[in-house]
Amino acid sequence: MSFFGRNIKKIRGVKGLSQKSFAELFDLKRATLGAYEEGRSEPKIETIIKIANYFSISIDSMLTSDLTVNELLRFKEDLILDNNVHEKESFVNIPYVSEKNVENYCKHYNNPSFLNDLSIISLPIEIDKILRAFTVTNLEMTDHDKGLYPKDIVIAEKIAEEDFENYGNGEVVIAVLEKEIILRKIYFISDKVVFKAEHKNIEEKIFSKTDIKELWQAKYTFIKRLPEIGDEVENKLLFLEKELLKLKNRG
């Protein structure tokens, strides 16, 4: 096991990872990683497998040879365990439009260099469509305690410009305009496009079709809060009980 500690220290150096960052990748404590690197402790076989698999290095090479920097830079071997090839699962990488870069996105939405510099969200979904992730910034798509709240993230699929007119009314979309990004339900009325909010106190917005730079259909959401967990019938009974108590107290 003496080579393992030296090798993971070299891997960190080549990949530019601190002890803390490396430890977090594999659910290790920083002190535990330090003990491995200094040869004061030996890892479990599960930990060795995880690290070898992550960096596509064979277990044999990790444990029995002193890997050089050049070897680490060109190491492309697949991890083979029990005669089965374990392939690293590939996720869909989605450019993320955060609250901070809405204005720049409206200006440079079709600039490949700008899009490549956006942060990326990876999701375990299989789809060959163009996707984009947008941050919810207001309460326009809320109805009482339901809907989308600020900081939630909507994953949307791009709608081709030639399909705008054929798009269904009432769908939840993200529209990129000259200076803003709108998340609402869409309705086509004659040559106008109407965007309606779920919140009853928010007025609709009306634009012409030529005002829309990009149109995206909402497909998935990442909600930054725990959903309420409970029995719907039980919740209704509790609500009725509270209302009856209110009526009783009034009487």
Secondary structure as UniProt FT lines:
FT   HELIX           2..15
FT   HELIX           19..25
FT   TURN            26..27
FT   HELIX           30..37
FT   TURN            38..39
FT   HELIX           45..54
FT   TURN            55..56
FT   HELIX           59..64
FT   HELIX           69..74
FT   STRAND          80..81
FT   TURN            82..83
FT   STRAND          84..85
FT   STRAND          92..97
FT   HELIX           99..101
FT   HELIX           102..108
FT   TURN            109..110
FT   HELIX           112..117
FT   STRAND          119..123
FT   STRAND          131..135
FT   TURN            140..141
FT   STRAND          142..143
FT   TURN            144..145
FT   STRAND          146..147
FT   TURN            150..151
FT   STRAND          153..159
FT   HELIX           161..163
FT   TURN            165..166
FT   TURN            169..170
FT   STRAND          171..176
FT   STRAND          181..189
FT   TURN            190..191
FT   STRAND          192..196
FT   TURN            200..201
FT   STRAND          205..208
FT   HELIX           209..211
FT   STRAND          214..222
FT   HELIX           232..250
//
